[in-house]
């Protein structure tokens, strides 16, 4: 077997690079962090015709300018001996945006192979790419692939294997309409990216100086371009006297000329683009409008929650009927077998009531994630990030922080992990602090249960208010912190606004199934265990097994905390115990209430009526219910989120500081809304 070929997979975020990488590596995957940084590093092994390939999945980046941690890591890896061939994964449906990184990679002087991914989307949009003209203009192979369908993989590896020794580009066939150059060197025959004469003259002059001082330096043209861009890493690493050649940074001119060439490439290789772009511009006039963008977003999210309730509750009714039938049959079956009363209680009141109650909310969760997946796949969510960028900056958060916050509506764990994209430690800390205030899907069952019981037709509006309140508390927290520490945002959000497309059914199905699977997995593990533990706490006391729940350990713990929670309208030991159980997973609050109040099938209309009647006898009304939802929105996140926060912050002190702040915020806000509602 020949020597191993080291291949670096690089591309813009969301270009399908990691999906393509996984298609090659399969189970032969190794994940770690790059030495000294928190950016994730993935390595894997692939084989083609007896040749072994070591694949490296580099961070998703837009350029090699070394402004961000990801860009620095990618550039250092590619320039080292660790990479023999660069596979530039391109989202073919966004060719114009992707080619800027491609031109930078071509200037590195290493073999480059283009992997044109998502060609199915190009066809769906009615566009075509000239696969003969593109290699002529760039001088490197361009291989159409589909990471999802795993097509074109062998051709791509074939191109990598045969291109590994070809660092030079060619053959290059350029027309360059309207470009008249009188440069003494025929660079158009050597390089894909050729600059105007002023820049090319300076590049040649710098190469002369570099040759004198660093004769062993490879690819002097790339270093010369970096000197013109005033790249501080290169300037400090290779000091050279350039007086009389450079007097300022030419980075802006170099960027503009790169985009001029990209426009030329797009004009020659992409067919039927203008009609689609015109439609996108018309829609964006409204969706990204300075004043209309935010109200439109809030209106769309209101519609999402209306559908979550209108359709979700209708489907939920059928789930409740099935649960009632199953619970009744299970009870009759256990009684027929003369099963011990304690074991019957564990199975019926602990497991079936706890886990089953959570499963009835599956339709609401499904509708919510389906709507979010459609918005994401259509290209709308990137517009929301664009609209929010200025607002985020004014509030003291980086524009990049909006993406982790957006993820927080699904699950806080990946949202906290997404804060890695923020370079400033203060920005990261603030983002991790406020991310759990976004209403994750685990809180939705709590909102649905208590809003349905106490607010009737206004249940949807009450739930929607929870999401808005979480955003407002996060905004206020970030704003106050930025004023306290005096920090200013140094990095705005750089994000692509792709053309709108009809959502792909397969992509949406995969996204929704993944979320539903996570929900079901949690119901089968964390919630199951928590329900059993909760049953044990409520059925055992200092004297052993008890039938009177007021003599249980749970009652003793809850009653001790009643004076602390009373000002917030939550001075009921059952509610306090349910909140404590919610630290394991927020959904457990619902199943715990079922066990605590001794109500089977609490999510059915019969169960909710019984629960509301029981609470009413205790003096628990609408004000208490709203205060409870606010507390669940803002208090301690689940244990998985706490563990993730510690892993990202590398500090238990900071993690516990965040937990205490969230707990205090939850108490203050709950007390505030409780007394305000009582007043009005």
Secondary structure, DSSP 8 states (H G I E B T S, - for coil): ----EEEEEEE-TTSSHHHHHHHHHTT-EEEEE-TTS-SEEEEEEEEETTEEEEEEE----S-SS--SHHHHHHHHHHHSTT-SEEEEEEEGGGHHHHHHHHHHHHTTTSEEEEEEE-HHHHHHTT-EE-TTHHHHHHSS-EEE-BTTTTBSHHHHHHHHHHHTT--S--------TT-----SS-GGGT-S----HHHHHHHHHHHHHHHHH-TT-S-HHHHHHHHHTT-HHHHHHS----TTT-SS--HHHHHHHHHHHHHHHHHHHEES-HHHHHHHHHHHHHHT-TTHHHHHHHHHHHHHHHHHHHHHHHHHHHHHHHHHHHHHHHHHHHHHTT--HHHHHIIIIIIIHHHHHHHTTHHHHHHHHHHHHHHHHHTHHHHHHHHHHHHHHHTT--TTHHHHHHHTTT-HHHHHHGGGG--SHHHHHHHHHHHTTS--HHHHHHHHHHHHHHHGGGHHHHHHHHHHHHHHHHHHHHHHHHHHH-------------------HHHHHHHHHHHHHHHHHHHHTHHHHHHHHHHHHHHEETTEE-SSGGGSHHHHHHHHHHHHHHTTT---HHHHHHHHHTTT-TTHHHHHHHHHTT-TTTTSHHHHHHHHHHHHHTT--HHHHHHHHHHHHHS---HHHHHHHHHHHT-HHHHHHHHHHHHHHHHHHHHHHHHHHHH-
